[in-house]
Amino acid sequence: MIKPKAKKEFELLKTSGMQLAEGCRVVATAGGGGGYGNPLERDIEEVRRDVINGYVSVEQARHDYGAVIDPQSFEVDATATQNLRSDLLTH
């Protein structure tokens, strides 16, 4: 958002080489992507899809989501996942 000193503010999505007057303020905002809720309660199939799509690694899935996923087949070990999540929730 551009907030000129003496004019009405306006929004820009993208620009290149725009000249700004002295006293102009530029306000930039962006999403944080932090999500919400307990990551140990995230649906295991959604975590699996995130691993397959490369959004998180197998190691990150285990550490952050308590999901035990085979790195070759991307199959979820449901029992190991349940045990890991229970352990992480109690510690």
MARLUM-615542 format. One record per residue (C-alpha): residue in one letter; residue number from 1; z, x, y. Coordinates in pm, whole numbers, plus 50000, padded with zeros to 5 digits. Layout:
N
  type  seq     pz     px     py
     A  NUM      Z      X      Y
...
REM end
This chain:
91
  type  seq     pz     px     py
     M    1  50000  50000  50000
     I    2  49914  50128  50346
     K    3  50152  50039  50628
     P    4  49988  50125  50961
     K    5  50225  50169  51253
     A    6  50082  49890  51472
     K    7  49871  49679  51231
     K    8  49925  49455  50931
     E    9  49986  49635  50600
     F   10  49719  49623  50329
     E   11  49676  49723  49966
     L   12  49428  49962  49810
     L   13  49354  50009  49444
     K   14  49153  50329  49479
     T   15  49003  50528  49763
     S   16  48873  50871  49848
     G   17  48889  51048  50181
     M   18  49050  50768  50378
     Q   19  49167  50879  50722
     L   20  49518  50769  50816
     A   21  49656  50746  51167
     E   22  49971  50925  51270
     G   23  50276  50717  51182
     C   24  50102  50543  50889
     R   25  50311  50509  50575
     V   26  50170  50514  50221
     V   27  50373  50338  49951
     A   28  50271  50407  49589
     T   29  50421  50223  49294
     A   30  50361  50264  48922
     G   31  50499  50115  48604
     G   32  50757  50321  48421
     G   33  50662  50218  48069
     G   34  51025  50232  47960
     G   35  51013  49908  47768
     Y   36  51315  49693  47698
     G   37  51558  49622  47418
     N   38  51704  49840  47147
     P   39  51428  50060  47001
     L   40  51599  50041  46660
     E   41  51521  49668  46659
     R   42  51148  49711  46731
     D   43  50926  49548  46471
     I   44  50844  49815  46214
     E   45  50476  49713  46194
     E   46  50444  49762  46570
     V   47  50596  50110  46537
     R   48  50355  50182  46250
     R   49  50057  50073  46466
     D   50  50182  50295  46749
     V   51  50184  50591  46508
     I   52  49834  50509  46377
     N   53  49703  50474  46734
     G   54  49860  50805  46835
     Y   55  50103  50659  47089
     V   56  50398  50821  46908
     S   57  50419  51083  46634
     V   58  50575  51029  46292
     E   59  50865  51242  46413
     Q   60  50908  51036  46731
     A   61  50895  50713  46527
     R   62  51177  50844  46311
     H   63  51388  50978  46599
     D   64  51333  50702  46857
     Y   65  51278  50394  46638
     G   66  51450  50484  46311
     A   67  51120  50431  46127
     V   68  51040  50637  45818
     I   69  50660  50660  45798
     D   70  50452  50875  45564
     P   71  50239  51113  45775
     Q   72  49939  51094  45539
     S   73  49920  50727  45441
     F   74  50112  50579  45736
     E   75  50300  50363  45487
     V   76  50650  50260  45587
     D   77  50935  50341  45352
     A   78  51122  50015  45406
     T   79  51441  50117  45224
     A   80  51466  50454  45400
     T   81  51393  50284  45734
     Q   82  51664  50024  45679
     N   83  51914  50294  45578
     L   84  51825  50518  45873
     R   85  51846  50232  46123
     S   86  52184  50123  45984
     D   87  52310  50479  46008
     L   88  52182  50524  46364
     L   89  52331  50192  46477
     T   90  52676  50287  46352
     H   91  52681  50632  46511
REM end
